[in-house]
């Protein structure tokens, strides 16, 4: 049967892809890197914003993997959409601008966090928007293809309630 698709829905999807493109462009223009193995080194000095976004990323990775395993594609896509747009693009990228402008080790760590988060977000979104995520991921990582990369896993890093409270207060 024919499926009705509203123009507003298509425009919203286009806007989301544009948001991902702009986030990737920002990351690349500011020297974001995905560390070897896709993980941050132990003992890296993370800000509250870094700890918050990495904690939220772990939650999203775990929840998305669980929902996809249960064939709950719509709930999975909804959670990814809200994290990518509302938390990563709207909040963390704005905080990252300040951290990068500080220079030094703080900027370098922020570039790595940007790379790690964007790498995993693009991998999680790949089943939904494969052509967009493939293009963005290969630009970010220089990798051969997102299709053959490893599915993200939860890092095992402890959640930081102080960072969550700091973001909530902010």
Buried (B, 14 or more C-beta within 10 A) or exposed (E): EEEEEEEEEEEEBEEBBEBBBEBBEBBBEBBBBBBEEBEBEEEEEBBBBBBBBBBBBBBBBEBBBEBBEEEBEEBBBEBBBEBBBEBBBEBBBEBBEEBBEEEEEBBBBBBBBBBBBBBBBBBBBBBBBEEBBBBBBBBBBEEEEBEEBEEBEEBEBEEBEEBBEBBEEE
